[in-house]
Amino acid sequence: MTFPDDRLRLIFTCCHPALNLEAQVALTLRTLGGLTTPEIARAFLVPEATMAQRLVRAKRKIRDARIPYEVPRDHLWQERLAGAQAVIYLVFNEGYTATTGEHLIRKELCAEAIRLGRVLCDLLPKEAETLGLLALLLLQDSRRSARINSRGDLVPLEEQDRSLWDRSEIIEGLELLERALHLHHVGSYQLQAAIAAVHAQAKTAAETDWLEISTTIRGTRKRYPYPR
């Protein structure tokens, strides 16, 4: 597989299967994603000291096992895909609700995660969870302009001015989700995107179809296994 984007190529390089998935993601976020150890610890809901130890162990394992930092061959990319997806997802999350810094939203991280998601979809146009991931990021990002009020405070979903939502991102996200679901291999990113889609299509908070959200969760869990 040819990686047209250097950052995405390096993400796949770091997501080596010799490391467990959590270590892959944490190390990649630290090395390439620009996130600090405290930010990564908050993403994984663990103490900073715990995450620091995990990063040290991951680096030691790479050194001791002499694991090369190299782009995987075509037949090996699938075993690294989940790690790459998780990195993109967590970079977006840190941008969408920043845990450090002066701003509640870090637009540059959201934009970079979406860009990487687009590149990954171009590389893997029939990979359902990759399409679902990009759909989720776009549907969430569509609300960005309505999430901060004039005082700089976060605005809850039910109180947001929905006229500020980005319709182009919503339309693109819905189209991507539809493509993903037609591939009949539903995973957690698609499930989250399906829930976000219901919110995105409601004109007001009162019109949110909670029954549809409940049905989506129950139906998807029953028909398709997905990672938790």
Secondary structure, DSSP 8 states (H G I E B T S, - for coil): -----HHHHHHHHH--TTS-HHHHHHHHHHHTS---HHHHHHHHTS-HHHHHHHHHHHHHHHHHTT-------GGGTHHHHHHHHHHHHHHHHHHHT-SSSS-S--HHHHHHHHHHHHHHHHH-TT-HHHHHHHHHHHHHHTTGGGSB-TTS-B--GGGS-GGGS-HHHHHHHHHHHHHHHTTT---HHHHHHHHHHHHHH-SSGGG--HHHHHHHHHHHHHH-----
